[in-house]
Amino acid sequence: MAVEDLVDDFWREALSSNLDGPQAQAKWNAFILGLRARVVRFPQNAQDEVFLRAAARNAECIAIARVSLDALRKKLGVPK
């Protein structure tokens, strides 16, 4: 599974759970720790690539959410 798919799954769960800011941040931190555990044996440059891709996808989702949570829900296939 691509890291972008994992980030999308994170956002689907966060949107479905109606998490507030601190809850979403805690869940994101747990996501990052889990991702780190998955790639710990990768070469450093591969680890860096995974985290850069995750950060880019997360930034994309945040940008959409700031404009419209409904637009992000639609993009990710999350019902209202």
C-alpha positions in Angstrom: 0.0 0.0 0.0 1.3 3.4 -0.9 2.0 5.9 1.9 -0.5 8.3 0.3 -3.2 5.6 0.7 -2.3 5.3 4.4 -2.6 9.1 4.8 -6.0 9.0 3.1 -7.1 6.2 5.4 -6.0 8.3 8.4 -8.1 11.2 7.1 -11.1 9.0 6.4 -11.0 7.7 10.0 -10.5 11.2 11.4 -13.4 12.6 9.3 -15.7 9.7 10.2 -14.9 10.0 13.9 -15.4 13.8 14.0 -12.2 14.3 15.9 -11.5 17.8 17.3 -8.1 19.5 16.8 -6.2 17.9 19.8 -7.7 14.5 19.1 -6.8 14.6 15.4 -3.2 15.8 16.3 -2.8 12.9 18.8 -4.1 10.4 16.2 -1.7 11.9 13.6 1.2 11.6 16.0 0.3 7.9 16.5 0.1 7.5 12.8 3.6 8.9 12.3 5.0 6.6 15.1 3.4 3.6 13.4 4.8 4.7 10.0 8.2 5.1 11.5 8.0 1.5 12.9 7.1 0.2 9.4 10.1 1.8 7.7 12.7 1.6 10.4 14.7 -0.9 8.5 14.6 1.0 5.2 17.7 2.9 4.1 17.6 6.5 5.4 17.0 8.0 2.0 14.0 5.7 1.5 12.6 6.6 5.0 13.0 10.3 4.1 11.1 9.7 0.8 8.2 8.0 2.7 7.9 10.8 5.2 8.1 13.5 2.5 5.3 11.8 0.6 3.2 11.5 3.7 3.7 15.1 4.6 2.9 16.2 1.1 -0.4 14.2 1.1 -1.3 15.4 4.5 -0.7 19.0 3.5 -2.9 18.5 0.4 -5.7 17.1 2.7 -5.3 20.0 5.1 -5.5 22.6 2.3 -8.7 21.0 1.0 -10.2 20.8 4.5 -9.5 24.4 5.2 -11.6 25.4 2.2 -14.3 22.7 2.7 -14.5 19.6 4.8 -17.3 18.5 2.5 -14.9 18.6 -0.4 -12.4 16.5 1.4 -15.1 14.0 2.4 -16.1 13.8 -1.2 -12.5 13.3 -2.4 -12.0 10.5 0.1 -15.4 8.9 -0.3 -16.5 9.7 3.3 -20.3 10.2 3.7 -21.5 13.2 5.7 
